[in-house]
């Protein structure tokens, strides 16, 4: 399976371990992330128009050192799945998605008519964080999640997406089940639990395969057996 994520650091977090997780199931997922830190849909739109080689191309969770344009990436191989997302700070506000989202979706389908276009639902910030309370003006992370979930649901409907990869919903579910340490700086995913859980979700949604017996162990940090079990149980529900 060939997967292209047109995103930012949140898609970087979500796909870092995807290749290795798939290998544990004798799978063959190749994932390319088009990375610009903090890249919004409006900037993706401008990059589409300009053809600028603005994206750092990451291959199976590793930087390649190459910079490509959106068009070059789209035409570089026969993609099975292409994901797009909004920058996290604007994710709860659907008025920031349009008209960029519709145009980007049309362009992606023109370049890659056989690919499944999916929406990547990003996640809310850590409870009580400065970004959540002072920058985003939310009292609770649940408030941010509810708003972004509604916006992403609308986005998927408006572009008739093949589906949603519900990273934000999964992160919320993990917290409700007692899993913490999901963030590393109150907004990005932690290098261990956060990135592992996100990649496991992507694998489950993209392949439909059970993750209960997946043997991949995160190479950084410390995840307890209990945490692995809770994460797998939560992901299995999607």
Order of alpha helices (4+ residues) and beta strands (2+ residues): beta-alpha-alpha-beta-alpha-beta-beta-alpha-beta-alpha-beta-alpha-beta-alpha-alpha-alpha
